[in-house]
Amino acid sequence: MPAKKTTILTADDDPQLLRLIARNLQFEDYEVITASDGQQALNLIEQNKPDLALLDVMMPKMDGFTVCQRVREYSAIPIIIITARGQDQDKVRGLDLGADDYLTKPFSFDVLAARLRVIARRTASESASVLQVSDLTLNTETHEVHRGKKSMVLTRTEFVILEHLMRRAGRVVSRDDLIEATWGIDREVESNTLDVFIFQLRSKTEVGGASRLVQTVRGFGYCVRETED
């Protein structure tokens, strides 16, 4: 049985650009749904449940920000916001509302295709049961964690923190995000509690002089990555 094609909803009120994007996506073997305004985009996302959405910011009836915000109320599908050149505030707002990435007009299709591949790899990683960064592996089914050939025993809390970071390998995870994912939004956690668990994770994953993978990004949060900037 052939693999199911990835379905992408692309929304823009410029009919020429919309046709061009749709044609190129179809050439890359994506299923494409098009919308010419924000309300139509929202309706089509609700009805068809695409795998990804490309949303222009400036659209009639409902702008891309509002569509993104409404979609995030019920769906975690990847969303790429398309903004006008130089509108940095649009990029920040889109990311704050839950967009996964942004593109600045005008853009080449090669750039869009590369962003889609990155999101596809990230999505596959976030659904995987075995996570790996360098020689550190974590199995979500067996709850086994290894650094190279060495097995290590983690507490439940240490495991949850490490899994959350490894599923977002290479990306900075804020302290608030990590605390909420570990203890829940309604729990009050002392400010240094997370630091204690990060210290414990480092102690266990750096045994024998192994390189540091759980890194602090000062002023932002934590990140699991192979090399320290």
C-alpha positions in Angstrom: 0.0 0.0 0.0 1.5 3.4 -1.0 2.3 5.8 1.9 -0.3 8.5 2.6 0.7 11.8 1.1 1.3 14.8 3.4 -1.5 17.3 3.1 -0.7 21.0 3.3 -3.2 23.8 3.6 -1.9 27.0 2.0 -3.7 30.3 2.4 -3.0 33.6 0.7 -5.2 36.3 -0.9 -2.8 36.7 -3.8 -4.2 34.2 -6.4 -1.0 34.1 -8.5 1.2 33.3 -5.5 -1.3 30.8 -4.2 -1.3 28.9 -7.5 2.5 29.0 -7.7 2.9 27.6 -4.2 0.3 24.9 -4.8 1.8 23.8 -8.1 5.3 23.5 -6.6 4.0 21.6 -3.5 2.1 19.2 -5.8 5.3 18.7 -7.8 7.0 17.7 -4.6 4.2 15.1 -4.1 2.2 16.9 -1.4 -1.6 17.0 -1.3 -2.6 20.6 -1.4 -5.7 22.5 -0.2 -5.9 26.2 -0.9 -7.7 29.1 0.7 -8.0 32.7 -0.4 -9.1 34.2 3.0 -8.6 33.5 6.7 -12.1 32.3 7.4 -12.0 29.8 4.5 -8.6 28.6 5.8 -10.0 28.0 9.2 -13.0 26.1 7.9 -10.8 23.9 5.6 -8.4 23.1 8.5 -11.3 22.1 10.7 -12.9 20.0 7.9 -9.9 18.4 6.3 -7.3 18.2 9.2 -4.2 18.8 7.1 -0.8 17.8 8.2 0.6 21.4 8.0 -0.7 24.9 7.3 0.9 27.8 5.5 -0.8 31.1 6.5 -0.2 34.5 5.1 -0.6 37.2 7.7 -2.6 39.7 5.7 -5.8 38.1 4.5 -9.4 39.3 4.2 -12.1 38.1 6.7 -9.6 36.8 9.2 -5.8 37.4 9.3 -3.3 34.7 9.7 -2.6 35.5 13.4 -6.3 34.9 14.3 -6.4 31.7 12.2 -3.2 30.4 14.0 -4.7 31.3 17.4 -8.0 29.6 16.7 -6.3 26.5 15.3 -4.1 26.2 18.4 -7.3 25.9 20.5 -7.8 22.4 19.2 -4.9 21.3 17.1 -1.1 21.1 17.3 -0.5 20.8 13.5 2.7 22.6 12.3 2.0 26.2 11.2 4.3 28.4 9.1 3.4 32.1 9.1 4.2 34.1 5.9 5.1 37.7 6.6 6.0 40.8 4.7 9.7 41.8 4.4 11.1 43.5 7.5 8.0 43.0 9.7 9.9 41.5 12.6 7.0 42.2 15.0 4.8 39.9 12.8 7.4 37.1 13.2 7.5 37.5 17.0 3.7 37.7 17.3 3.2 34.6 15.1 5.6 32.5 17.1 4.0 33.7 20.4 0.6 32.6 19.1 1.9 29.1 18.4 3.4 29.2 14.9 6.3 26.8 14.3 8.2 28.8 11.8 7.9 31.9 9.5 8.8 32.9 6.0 9.5 36.4 4.7 8.1 37.4 1.3 9.5 37.1 -1.3 10.9 33.6 -0.7 12.1 30.9 -3.0 10.4 27.6 -3.1 13.7 25.9 -2.2 13.6 27.7 1.1 10.0 26.6 1.7 10.8 23.0 0.8 13.8 23.0 3.2 11.6 24.3 6.1 9.0 21.6 5.4 11.7 18.9 5.6 12.9 20.3 8.9 9.4 20.2 10.3 8.8 16.7 9.0 12.0 15.5 10.8 11.0 17.3 13.9 7.5 15.8 13.8 8.9 12.3 13.3 11.3 12.9 16.3 8.5 14.0 18.5 6.5 10.8 17.9 9.5 8.5 18.2 9.8 6.0 21.1 13.6 5.9 21.0 15.3 9.3 21.2 19.0 9.9 20.6 21.4 12.8 20.8 25.0 12.0 20.3 25.6 8.8 22.3 22.7 9.5 24.7 19.6 7.4 24.1 16.3 7.3 25.8 13.5 4.7 25.3 10.1 6.0 26.2 8.6 2.4 26.2 11.1 0.6 28.3 12.2 3.7 30.3 15.9 2.8 29.6 18.5 5.5 29.3 22.0 4.9 28.0 25.1 7.0 27.5 27.1 4.9 25.1 27.1 1.4 26.5 26.6 2.6 30.1 23.0 2.3 31.5 21.8 4.8 34.0 18.9 4.9 36.4 16.8 8.1 36.4 14.0 9.1 38.7 10.6 9.7 37.1 11.1 13.4 37.3 14.5 13.3 35.8 13.2 11.0 33.0 10.3 13.4 32.2 12.7 16.4 32.0 15.2 14.6 29.8 12.5 13.3 27.5 11.0 16.8 27.1 14.4 18.2 26.2 15.5 15.4 23.9 12.2 15.6 21.9 13.2 19.2 21.2 16.9 18.5 20.7 18.8 21.6 19.4 16.0 24.0 20.5 16.0 26.1 23.6 13.2 25.1 26.1 12.2 27.8 28.5 12.2 27.2 32.2 8.4 27.8 32.4 7.8 25.3 29.6 10.0 22.7 31.2 8.4 23.2 34.6 4.8 23.0 33.2 5.7 19.8 31.2 7.2 18.2 34.3 5.0 19.3 37.2 1.8 20.7 35.5 0.5 24.2 35.1 -1.3 24.2 38.5 1.7 23.1 40.7 3.8 25.7 42.5 7.4 24.8 42.2 10.3 26.5 44.0 12.6 28.5 41.6 15.6 26.3 42.3 13.9 23.0 42.1 14.4 22.7 38.3 18.1 23.6 38.7 18.5 20.8 41.2 17.1 18.2 38.8 19.2 19.6 35.9 22.3 19.2 38.1 21.3 15.6 38.9 20.8 14.8 35.2 24.2 16.2 34.3 25.8 14.2 37.1 24.3 11.0 35.7 24.8 11.7 32.0 28.4 13.0 32.2 29.9 10.1 34.1 33.4 9.2 33.1 34.2 12.6 31.6 31.5 12.4 28.9 30.7 15.7 27.1 28.0 17.9 28.4 24.7 17.5 26.5 22.2 19.1 28.9 23.2 22.8 28.5 22.1 26.1 30.1 21.2 28.9 27.7 21.4 31.8 30.1 18.4 34.0 30.3 16.3 31.6 28.3 16.3 28.0 29.6 17.9 24.7 28.7 18.8 22.7 25.6 20.1 19.3 24.7 22.6 19.4 21.9 25.9 17.9 20.9 28.2 20.9 21.0 28.2 23.9 23.3 28.1 27.3 21.5 
